[in-house]
Amino acid sequence: MFQERPIDIVVDGFIHLQRFHLREIARGLAGFGTYRLQAGYPTCSDVPCMSVLAIPPKDIVSMLQQPSGEVTVVRL
């Protein structure tokens, strides 16, 4: 059954998802990770440090599926 979520919980989920993908793109620019440049493109040696903990999407979804009273909002 569908449960409504408070908007702050949903927005936190989107923020975590964005941080995860930004980190993966930065890793790809450096030649690591899921999103890599195609052969022939130079890798970037000055990739910004992503010090923010990135939560994998499957964990974000499971966090949003918990009953509202059990959801812990992670502030970064």
Secondary structure, DSSP 4 states (H G I P E B T S, - for coil): ------HHHHHHHHHHHHHHHHHHHHHHHTT-SSS-PPTTSPPPS-PPP--SPPPPHHHHHHHHHS-GGG--PPP-
